[in-house]
Amino acid sequence: MLRAYLLAVLVQLIAVNSLAELGFIHASVLPFFGILTALGGLIFGLGMTLAVGCIGAVFMRAGEGKLDYIFAALAFALGAWVSNDWLVAPLRALVGESLLLSLYRALDLDRWVVIATIIVAALLWLIRGKREIPHHGWTWTRTGFFLGLVGASAWITSALTGRPYGLGTVQGVDSIATFFLQADWNALNWNAFVVAGIPLGSFIAARVHGIPARRDFLIARLPQAIAGGLLMGIGAAIAAGDNVLHGLSGIPTLAIASLTFIVCMFLGAWLGIRLGWLR
C-alpha cells in the first residue's frame, strides 16, 4: 500500500508540475497554519486509529455497505461542517495569517532540482523493495500508476471550475453537509460530486467483482467508529485538508503544509496505536 501511494505521488509530482509549468493549470500550494496544521494532522491520525482507516478507506468501505464505516463517514462530515462553522475561524485568528510555502522555496532551490532529487530517491527505494504478488486485486505498481493518473486528471477538471487544487474530501463533505442541513443548492460543487463518487465507485466495483454487501457489525464498535470520524473531521477542518488533499494532492506541489500534516498524521496514528485504540 505504501509503495502504491508513493508511486501515485511520483506520477502526480511529474504531471502536475509539468502542467503548471506549461500553463495548463495553476497548482496552488495549500496554506500553512503553523501549529494548527500540525495539530490538525495529529487529531486526524488519532481519528484514523479509532475509525480503523483513513478517510479514503472509510468512504470506500462505506460504499461496500459496511455500516460502521457509513457511521464513521457521516461523523466525519458532521465534524468537518461544525468545525468549519464554529471552530476554525477563532483558532486561525489566534495564530494569524497563513503561509503559502513550498519546500523548494523554503530551501531556495530550483523546483525541478528538488523534484528530480525526490524522484531518484523514491525510485531507488521502490526498486529495492521486495516484490510481492497480490492474492487478489491489482499490483502496487498498477494501483499507484492509475491512482496517480486519476489524481492528475482531478487537477485538470478542478481547474476548469476555477479550483486550483486536486483530490480531497473535507471540502466536499462540508459542501454536502451544507446542502442537506441548510438546503443550499450552491453547495453542490465539484468537491461534493468527487466525494459522492468515492462510495458510489466502491459500490459498483464491489458488485462487479461479486463482493456481497456487508451490513453486519459489532454494536460495541459503533461509538469508536463515530468518534474516529468526528476526530478526522475536526482535524481536517483545522488543518484545511485531509489525508487525501494533503497526502495525495498537496505533497506533489511540495507544500510545507501537506508535508507537516502527513508527518503529524502518522505520529497521531502511532500514538493512537500505543494507547490501544486500534481494535
RATA-V362306 format. One record per backbone hydrogen bond with DSSP energy under -1.0 kcal/mol. NH is the residue of the N-H (numbers start at 1). CO is the residue of the C=O. If there is no record, write none. Layout:
nh=NH co=CO
nh=NH co=CO
This chain:
nh=5 co=1
nh=6 co=2
nh=7 co=3
nh=8 co=4
nh=9 co=5
nh=10 co=6
nh=11 co=7
nh=12 co=8
nh=13 co=9
nh=14 co=10
nh=15 co=11
nh=16 co=12
nh=18 co=14
nh=19 co=15
nh=20 co=16
nh=21 co=17
nh=22 co=18
nh=24 co=19
nh=28 co=26
nh=28 co=164
nh=32 co=99
nh=36 co=33
nh=38 co=34
nh=39 co=35
nh=40 co=36
nh=41 co=37
nh=42 co=38
nh=43 co=39
nh=44 co=40
nh=45 co=41
nh=46 co=42
nh=47 co=43
nh=48 co=44
nh=49 co=45
nh=50 co=46
nh=51 co=47
nh=52 co=48
nh=53 co=48
nh=58 co=54
nh=59 co=55
nh=60 co=56
nh=61 co=57
nh=62 co=58
nh=63 co=59
nh=65 co=62
nh=66 co=61
nh=70 co=66
nh=71 co=67
nh=72 co=68
nh=73 co=69
nh=74 co=70
nh=75 co=71
nh=76 co=72
nh=77 co=73
nh=78 co=74
nh=79 co=75
nh=80 co=76
nh=81 co=77
nh=82 co=78
nh=83 co=79
nh=84 co=80
nh=85 co=81
nh=86 co=82
nh=87 co=83
nh=88 co=83
nh=91 co=87
nh=92 co=88
nh=93 co=89
nh=94 co=90
nh=95 co=91
nh=96 co=92
nh=99 co=32
nh=101 co=99
nh=103 co=254
nh=106 co=102
nh=107 co=103
nh=109 co=104
nh=114 co=110
nh=115 co=111
nh=116 co=112
nh=117 co=113
nh=118 co=114
nh=119 co=115
nh=120 co=116
nh=121 co=117
nh=122 co=118
nh=123 co=119
nh=124 co=120
nh=125 co=121
nh=126 co=122
nh=127 co=123
nh=128 co=124
nh=143 co=139
nh=144 co=140
nh=145 co=141
nh=146 co=142
nh=147 co=143
nh=148 co=144
nh=149 co=145
nh=150 co=146
nh=151 co=147
nh=152 co=148
nh=153 co=149
nh=154 co=150
nh=155 co=151
nh=156 co=152
nh=157 co=153
nh=158 co=154
nh=159 co=155
nh=160 co=156
nh=161 co=158
nh=162 co=159
nh=163 co=158
nh=173 co=169
nh=174 co=170
nh=175 co=171
nh=176 co=172
nh=177 co=173
nh=178 co=174
nh=179 co=175
nh=180 co=176
nh=181 co=177
nh=182 co=178
nh=187 co=184
nh=188 co=185
nh=189 co=187
nh=193 co=189
nh=194 co=190
nh=195 co=191
nh=196 co=192
nh=197 co=193
nh=198 co=195
nh=200 co=196
nh=201 co=197
nh=202 co=198
nh=203 co=199
nh=204 co=200
nh=205 co=201
nh=206 co=202
nh=207 co=203
nh=208 co=204
nh=209 co=205
nh=210 co=207
nh=211 co=206
nh=214 co=64
nh=221 co=218
nh=222 co=219
nh=225 co=221
nh=226 co=222
nh=227 co=223
nh=228 co=224
nh=229 co=225
nh=230 co=226
nh=231 co=227
nh=232 co=228
nh=233 co=229
nh=234 co=230
nh=235 co=231
nh=236 co=232
nh=237 co=233
nh=238 co=234
nh=239 co=235
nh=241 co=236
nh=246 co=242
nh=248 co=244
nh=249 co=244
nh=250 co=245
nh=251 co=246
nh=254 co=251
nh=255 co=250
nh=256 co=101
nh=259 co=255
nh=260 co=256
nh=261 co=257
nh=262 co=258
nh=263 co=259
nh=264 co=260
nh=265 co=261
nh=266 co=262
nh=267 co=263
nh=268 co=264
nh=269 co=265
nh=270 co=266
nh=271 co=267
nh=272 co=268
nh=273 co=269
nh=274 co=270
nh=275 co=271
nh=276 co=273
nh=277 co=272
nh=279 co=277
